[in-house]
């Protein structure tokens, strides 16, 4: 499959999105997941646009997140047609709306957490799933925010993997690896939730 961003920096309209993704769908023989990267300066793909892509044979999914002011829950209009993968940290909300997955930068370090969250979601135990997500976010979120102030990229995930013994090497430049102080603080946060 392919993950494809909208044509950023071109000021596309919703009709442009339909033509763009339909043309790609006609040209390939694999599934397409639209990556709704509205934060790169292009409009968010709308629910109506997704409905207009229903006949694009290879458009199979969308990584869903919307900017402030748009309705996240509009995904209900198309979640029975396309696989919707949450890309905004709203795991429970996505599943309630018919979503079929979510992005987790933490799963390489401790997959047991996300497997348990997914089990709870599939069983409709949304309050328990949210409580597990909140526990992790409250412990690791502040450390992650502090770490992000020094350098960007996937430093948090790389550091977590290093701590649990699954080192994946240094982050891509110009991102800096975690220093000893950052690793110690992250390790403490992870241990506080039993990781």
DABELCOR-V591680 format. One line per field, one symbol per residue. phi: phi as a letter, one per 20 degrees, with the letter a starting at -180 (. if undefined). A space follows every 10 residues. Layout:
phi = ???
This chain:
phi = .cdcffffmd lfefffgffg ffffgfecdc fddfdfeffe ncfffeffff ffegefgefd bbedacfgnd egffggfcfe ddfddfccmd gfgffgenfc rbecfegfeb fgffffgfgf ffemefffff ffffgfffee gffffffffe aemeffffff fffendgdnf fffefeffeg ffffffgfff ffdne
